[in-house]
Amino acid sequence: MLTVQRNALALILFLGLALTSCSRASEDGPDSHQRVVELLRELPSADGSGTFDTSSMNGKPAVVSFFSVTCGACVHEMRHLQAAVDAHPNTQLVFVAVDGRPQRALAVVRANGGTAPVLTGGGALARRLEVTQVPTTFAIDSAGKTDRVVIGERSRNGLDHLLAKL
């Protein structure tokens, strides 16, 4: 019985460590996750206006959401993301589509309440940053450093909590 309890405890500790490591940015990950804002400059805007001007993000906390146009959880989270950012007006939100045509990506975001910039061609950037599933959200502090990487859909309350810490 003691062995079963010890094994169960070891499993719980392992899972706890594994889950918390997914939500915290790595200091030495690919491109160190610290250059996310810089890397966004390479991506075209879905509205055809050219590449993204990151100057609007200078000195502000930001949320960068990688999504797929065919991902139900991504689409569901968009409305929550936009509402959470609207409640924190000093925070910049950027949606990054990892697939789909620019017009489709823009239409999906707008149809789901998103008013933030939508960038396309994010598949290559997602690979550089080791984004392996969507939605994945980078929470970036006002100094431009990644504070957290959140994998999976979050509730409105969870997003509010995340933004309050930036």
DRENZA-378200 format. One line per field, with one value per atom (N, C-alpha, C): residue in one letter; atom name; x, y, z. Coordinates in pm, whole numbers. Layout:
# residues N
res (A,...)
atom (CA,...)
c1 (X,...)
c2 (Y,...)
c3 (Z,...)
***
This chain:
# residues 166
res (M,M,M,L,L,L,T,T,T,V,V,V,Q,Q,Q,R,R,R,N,N,N,A,A,A,L,L,L,A,A,A,L,L,L,I,I,I,L,L,L,F,F,F,L,L,L,G,G,G,L,L,L,A,A,A,L,L,L,T,T,T,S,S,S,C,C,C,S,S,S,R,R,R,A,A,A,S,S,S,E,E,E,D,D,D,G,G,G,P,P,P,D,D,D,S,S,S,H,H,H,Q,Q,Q,R,R,R,V,V,V,V,V,V,E,E,E,L,L,L,L,L,L,R,R,R,E,E,E,L,L,L,P,P,P,S,S,S,A,A,A,D,D,D,G,G,G,S,S,S,G,G,G,T,T,T,F,F,F,D,D,D,T,T,T,S,S,S,S,S,S,M,M,M,N,N,N,G,G,G,K,K,K,P,P,P,A,A,A,V,V,V,V,V,V,S,S,S,F,F,F,F,F,F,S,S,S,V,V,V,T,T,T,C,C,C,G,G,G,A,A,A,C,C,C,V,V,V,H,H,H,E,E,E,M,M,M,R,R,R,H,H,H,L,L,L,Q,Q,Q,A,A,A,A,A,A,V,V,V,D,D,D,A,A,A,H,H,H,P,P,P,N,N,N,T,T,T,Q,Q,Q,L,L,L,V,V,V,F,F,F,V,V,V,A,A,A,V,V,V,D,D,D,G,G,G,R,R,R,P,P,P,Q,Q,Q,R,R,R,A,A,A,L,L,L,A,A,A,V,V,V,V,V,V,R,R,R,A,A,A,N,N,N,G,G,G,G,G,G,T,T,T,A,A,A,P,P,P,V,V,V,L,L,L,T,T,T,G,G,G,G,G,G,G,G,G,A,A,A,L,L,L,A,A,A,R,R,R,R,R,R,L,L,L,E,E,E,V,V,V,T,T,T,Q,Q,Q,V,V,V,P,P,P,T,T,T,T,T,T,F,F,F,A,A,A,I,I,I,D,D,D,S,S,S,A,A,A,G,G,G,K,K,K,T,T,T,D,D,D,R,R,R,V,V,V,V,V,V,I,I,I,G,G,G,E,E,E,R,R,R,S,S,S,R,R,R,N,N,N,G,G,G,L,L,L,D,D,D,H,H,H,L,L,L,L,L,L,A,A,A,K,K,K,L,L,L)
atom (N,CA,C,N,CA,C,N,CA,C,N,CA,C,N,CA,C,N,CA,C,N,CA,C,N,CA,C,N,CA,C,N,CA,C,N,CA,C,N,CA,C,N,CA,C,N,CA,C,N,CA,C,N,CA,C,N,CA,C,N,CA,C,N,CA,C,N,CA,C,N,CA,C,N,CA,C,N,CA,C,N,CA,C,N,CA,C,N,CA,C,N,CA,C,N,CA,C,N,CA,C,N,CA,C,N,CA,C,N,CA,C,N,CA,C,N,CA,C,N,CA,C,N,CA,C,N,CA,C,N,CA,C,N,CA,C,N,CA,C,N,CA,C,N,CA,C,N,CA,C,N,CA,C,N,CA,C,N,CA,C,N,CA,C,N,CA,C,N,CA,C,N,CA,C,N,CA,C,N,CA,C,N,CA,C,N,CA,C,N,CA,C,N,CA,C,N,CA,C,N,CA,C,N,CA,C,N,CA,C,N,CA,C,N,CA,C,N,CA,C,N,CA,C,N,CA,C,N,CA,C,N,CA,C,N,CA,C,N,CA,C,N,CA,C,N,CA,C,N,CA,C,N,CA,C,N,CA,C,N,CA,C,N,CA,C,N,CA,C,N,CA,C,N,CA,C,N,CA,C,N,CA,C,N,CA,C,N,CA,C,N,CA,C,N,CA,C,N,CA,C,N,CA,C,N,CA,C,N,CA,C,N,CA,C,N,CA,C,N,CA,C,N,CA,C,N,CA,C,N,CA,C,N,CA,C,N,CA,C,N,CA,C,N,CA,C,N,CA,C,N,CA,C,N,CA,C,N,CA,C,N,CA,C,N,CA,C,N,CA,C,N,CA,C,N,CA,C,N,CA,C,N,CA,C,N,CA,C,N,CA,C,N,CA,C,N,CA,C,N,CA,C,N,CA,C,N,CA,C,N,CA,C,N,CA,C,N,CA,C,N,CA,C,N,CA,C,N,CA,C,N,CA,C,N,CA,C,N,CA,C,N,CA,C,N,CA,C,N,CA,C,N,CA,C,N,CA,C,N,CA,C,N,CA,C,N,CA,C,N,CA,C,N,CA,C,N,CA,C,N,CA,C,N,CA,C,N,CA,C,N,CA,C,N,CA,C,N,CA,C,N,CA,C,N,CA,C,N,CA,C,N,CA,C,N,CA,C,N,CA,C,N,CA,C,N,CA,C,N,CA,C,N,CA,C,N,CA,C,N,CA,C,N,CA,C,N,CA,C,N,CA,C,N,CA,C,N,CA,C,N,CA,C,N,CA,C,N,CA,C,N,CA,C,N,CA,C,N,CA,C)
c1 (82,0,86,196,285,349,383,442,343,218,115,99,98,86,207,326,448,447,406,398,295,181,77,128,197,254,358,443,545,479,373,301,238,178,116,222,335,443,495,514,563,465,335,235,226,236,234,350,468,584,570,522,505,405,294,191,235,306,348,459,540,646,589,469,407,359,328,271,373,496,598,696,732,823,962,1029,1164,1261,1362,1461,1555,1568,1664,1599,1471,1398,1436,1373,1402,1375,1471,1463,1434,1458,1440,1303,1209,1074,1079,1197,1209,1194,1205,1200,1067,965,836,791,798,755,837,969,1054,1015,987,957,822,732,602,618,726,749,760,793,812,680,572,445,357,290,198,65,6,-126,-231,-331,-436,-519,-517,-596,-523,-402,-327,-251,-240,-174,-23,34,180,217,343,388,344,345,294,390,339,417,410,519,521,537,549,569,451,332,216,230,325,345,453,527,637,589,650,620,486,417,287,295,218,205,127,153,87,49,-51,-94,-90,-15,-4,-64,-173,-247,-227,-163,-148,-272,-334,-458,-463,-556,-585,-730,-754,-891,-986,-935,-1019,-1024,-967,-959,-1076,-1165,-1281,-1245,-1147,-1106,-1047,-972,-914,-1023,-1120,-1230,-1310,-1336,-1412,-1336,-1205,-1124,-1112,-1127,-1109,-1195,-1321,-1412,-1366,-1321,-1271,-1143,-1054,-929,-958,-1045,-1075,-1139,-1232,-1298,-1200,-1109,-1011,-917,-874,-786,-861,-986,-1066,-1078,-1079,-1087,-952,-847,-712,-662,-711,-689,-544,-453,-313,-245,-318,-262,-294,-194,-209,-236,-332,-363,-331,-269,-240,-276,-355,-388,-292,-237,-146,-201,-244,-297,-182,-188,-83,-120,-243,-287,-397,-439,-553,-514,-602,-582,-601,-534,-547,-691,-770,-909,-989,-964,-1035,-997,-868,-821,-884,-885,-943,-1093,-1161,-1306,-1339,-1260,-1285,-1268,-1162,-1139,-1251,-1284,-1387,-1525,-1557,-1686,-1699,-1585,-1587,-1548,-1575,-1558,-1420,-1325,-1189,-1175,-1121,-1095,-945,-864,-718,-659,-534,-466,-460,-471,-462,-346,-251,-135,-146,-90,-95,47,55,186,260,184,245,292,270,312,462,540,686,732,671,706,669,554,511,614,665,767,894,936,1056,1040,919,892,845,847,804,659,574,431,383,345,309,159,83,-62,-125,-247,-319,-450,-500,-440,-320,-222,-109,-99,-90,-89,38,107,225,182,209,184,318,324,450,440,540,536,571,563,585,729,822,961,984,880,892,937,942,986,865,877,769,759,643,618,564,472,411,377,375,324,213,92,-24,-67,-72,-110,-252,-337,-476,-567,-695,-797,-808,-825,-844,-980,-1036,-1162,-1138,-1245,-1233,-1167,-1207,-1146,-998,-962,-820,-740,-799,-731,-719,-824,-817,-706,-696,-592,-453,-439,-311,-273,-367,-338,-311,-374,-354,-210,-143,-6,98,56,154,189)
c2 (-119,0,126,123,237,265,163,179,244,205,265,412,447,587,668,611,679,701,600,613,717,719,818,958,977,1107,1150,1058,1090,1131,1063,1096,1235,1266,1398,1507,1487,1586,1604,1494,1503,1580,1548,1617,1764,1796,1936,2014,1956,2023,2036,1933,1937,2043,2051,2148,2291,2317,2454,2495,2403,2441,2481,2434,2474,2617,2670,2804,2912,2878,2977,2985,3105,3123,3074,3015,2969,3082,3099,3204,3167,3038,2998,2920,2942,2874,2930,2882,2930,3079,3152,3298,3355,3273,3307,3363,3351,3405,3553,3611,3751,3842,3786,3867,3856,3815,3796,3924,4036,4163,4197,4180,4206,4118,3993,3898,3926,3993,4026,4121,4198,4293,4224,4096,4021,3976,3986,3929,4033,3991,4083,4094,4211,4233,4169,4109,4042,4140,4267,4366,4421,4368,4409,4539,4592,4722,4713,4597,4580,4501,4512,4440,4516,4447,4503,4605,4719,4824,4800,4758,4724,4846,4965,5083,5105,5059,5073,4989,4897,4809,4862,4964,5014,5059,5001,5040,4993,4909,4858,4707,4654,4509,4464,4342,4294,4147,4110,3972,3934,3829,3781,3642,3629,3504,3435,3318,3235,3149,3150,3076,3015,2921,2861,2894,2921,2955,2837,2716,2597,2543,2615,2569,2625,2538,2581,2651,2598,2661,2799,2814,2944,3047,3006,3096,3133,3036,3063,3159,3146,3229,3374,3398,3533,3638,3608,3703,3733,3630,3649,3732,3704,3781,3929,3955,4094,4165,4099,4159,4184,4090,4107,4223,4234,4344,4477,4477,4599,4648,4554,4591,4639,4617,4663,4748,4872,4952,4984,4966,4993,4872,4763,4639,4626,4590,4570,4422,4393,4257,4242,4131,4099,3953,3927,3791,3749,3629,3578,3446,3447,3326,3238,3111,3018,2948,2972,2910,2994,2954,3020,3143,3181,3301,3425,3533,3655,3700,3699,3745,3656,3527,3432,3456,3475,3498,3626,3730,3857,3841,3771,3751,3671,3568,3486,3571,3650,3733,3836,3906,4010,3951,3835,3771,3726,3715,3670,3780,3904,4016,4077,4025,4078,4207,4309,4436,4463,4377,4393,4361,4403,4368,4216,4174,4033,4018,3934,3909,3769,3750,3619,3570,3447,3389,3351,3329,3301,3159,3072,2933,2919,2990,2983,3042,3153,3213,3120,3058,2964,2851,2801,2696,2748,2870,2929,2942,2971,2990,2862,2752,2621,2621,2693,2686,2558,2460,2330,2304,2389,2376,2513,2523,2649,2626,2725,2857,2857,2938,2966,3117,3164,3307,3346,3446,3503,3629,3635,3755,3826,3947,4021,4144,4163,4277,4407,4519,4650,4671,4588,4597,4513,4445,4364,4222,4179,4043,3953,3831,3735,3700,3725,3694,3553,3517,3384,3338,3207,3145,3052,3080,3002,2915,2787,2692,2645,2660,2618,2735,2707,2810,2847,2977,3028,3096,3093,3161,3311,3387,3532,3565,3498,3522,3490,3381,3345,3448,3500,3603,3734,3771,3892,3878,3762,3736,3748,3691,3698,3843,3922,4061,4147,4118,4197,4186,4076,4055,4120,4168,4227,4369)
c3 (0,0,0,76,85,-50,-125,-258,-353,-347,-432,-400,-272,-231,-278,-263,-307,-459,-533,-679,-719,-651,-681,-652,-541,-506,-609,-650,-750,-882,-921,-1043,-1033,-919,-899,-906,-842,-846,-988,-1059,-1197,-1285,-1274,-1355,-1319,-1191,-1149,-1208,-1205,-1264,-1415,-1478,-1624,-1665,-1593,-1629,-1604,-1495,-1468,-1562,-1609,-1703,-1837,-1872,-1998,-1996,-1881,-1876,-1845,-1829,-1798,-1914,-1951,-2062,-2025,-2119,-2099,-2132,-2049,-2073,-2187,-2212,-2314,-2427,-2447,-2554,-2689,-2795,-2928,-2936,-2987,-2993,-2854,-2752,-2611,-2579,-2667,-2648,-2615,-2603,-2565,-2687,-2802,-2923,-2995,-2929,-2994,-3062,-2992,-3049,-3173,-3165,-3282,-3400,-3373,-3480,-3547,-3475,-3534,-3653,-3653,-3763,-3899,-3897,-4020,-4083,-4008,-4053,-4121,-4230,-4297,-4222,-4231,-4173,-4263,-4203,-4280,-4361,-4324,-4398,-4521,-4548,-4666,-4652,-4531,-4511,-4498,-4521,-4510,-4386,-4346,-4227,-4102,-3992,-3867,-3808,-3770,-3705,-3555,-3496,-3354,-3263,-3319,-3234,-3139,-3177,-3088,-2962,-2962,-2847,-2752,-2792,-2710,-2572,-2470,-2333,-2280,-2354,-2311,-2294,-2199,-2197,-2321,-2364,-2485,-2469,-2547,-2556,-2703,-2735,-2873,-2876,-2952,-2957,-3091,-3089,-3209,-3220,-3339,-3358,-3497,-3512,-3642,-3676,-3804,-3846,-3830,-3817,-3804,-3662,-3567,-3427,-3347,-3303,-3227,-3097,-3025,-2898,-2924,-3033,-3067,-3093,-3172,-3208,-3084,-2997,-2875,-2784,-2777,-2687,-2736,-2866,-2922,-2852,-2834,-2769,-2626,-2555,-2418,-2417,-2511,-2521,-2545,-2641,-2674,-2554,-2487,-2371,-2257,-2233,-2126,-2157,-2281,-2320,-2315,-2355,-2347,-2203,-2109,-1967,-1912,-1987,-1952,-2069,-2081,-2202,-2235,-2143,-2174,-2237,-2255,-2309,-2457,-2536,-2681,-2708,-2793,-2835,-2983,-3018,-3158,-3181,-3284,-3324,-3437,-3428,-3531,-3584,-3710,-3774,-3820,-3785,-3827,-3958,-4006,-4131,-4193,-4307,-4373,-4453,-4542,-4622,-4535,-4567,-4486,-4469,-4576,-4566,-4472,-4476,-4390,-4244,-4217,-4080,-4024,-4103,-4060,-4034,-4124,-4110,-3983,-3953,-3834,-3708,-3701,-3583,-3567,-3675,-3667,-3633,-3688,-3662,-3516,-3449,-3310,-3212,-3253,-3162,-3155,-3232,-3227,-3306,-3244,-3312,-3323,-3264,-3262,-3399,-3421,-3547,-3565,-3691,-3727,-3824,-3788,-3873,-3930,-4049,-4114,-4141,-4185,-4213,-4086,-3979,-3850,-3831,-3928,-3914,-3894,-3975,-3962,-3829,-3790,-3662,-3547,-3556,-3453,-3438,-3549,-3541,-3475,-3508,-3446,-3295,-3252,-3110,-3041,-3115,-3066,-3017,-3089,-3063,-3131,-3051,-3105,-3107,-3039,-3044,-3029,-3074,-3064,-2990,-2920,-2908,-2814,-2847,-2759,-2748,-2626,-2600,-2527,-2582,-2518,-2444,-2315,-2235,-2222,-2272,-2280,-2191,-2107,-2015,-2087,-2016,-2078,-2123,-2076,-2121,-2247,-2295,-2415,-2392,-2267,-2235,-2212,-2259,-2240,-2093,-2036,-1896,-1881,-1970,-1967,-2108,-2122,-2243,-2198,-2245,-2204,-2321,-2297,-2401,-2373,-2472,-2457,-2426,-2439,-2418,-2271,-2246,-2111,-2100,-1980,-1955,-1945,-1946,-1931,-1797,-1690,-1559,-1559,-1623,-1632,-1710,-1816,-1895,-1819,-1744,-1660,-1557,-1497,-1397,-1461,-1579,-1651,-1681,-1730,-1767,-1644,-1534,-1412,-1362,-1397,-1352,-1443,-1557,-1651,-1612)
***
